[in-house]
Amino acid sequence: MTFSPAFARTILLGTLLAAGAAFAQAEATDPNAVMRQTTMKEIGGAMKVLGDMAGGKAAYDAPAAEAAKAKLVEAAGQIPSSFATEGAADPASEAKPEIWTSWDDFLKDAETLKTAAAAADVSSADTIKASMGAIGAACKDCHTEYRVMK
């Protein structure tokens, strides 16, 4: 069976894209990186719940909003212990080495997130929306400085 050069290029490109996506979604194997990723996934999950309510993608649900806020505050509080040990270099890790060379600054960023999360008003979709600015800014500041963007 012969394929046209265009079809072969399409298959090759699709294969490369799929391989790249699989690599990008690789899970960490170093226990320290696993702990960091778990903490960040918890933060991301709570942010999604709150963001969906704030953006009208999900109906406002007071118990779910309170639970997401509590999870966000808890996970933000776990950042220092989650990142305390750098561990081995793990190709799936998105943590920059600057975290550990600028530890005090990194801890300030983590505290800024925890403070913003604790101060969030989740009594309505509108108040969540108003609170998301400070939380999102804290995430962005830290990720810009300390996360490898893949």
Disulfide bonds with the S-S distance in Angstrom:
none
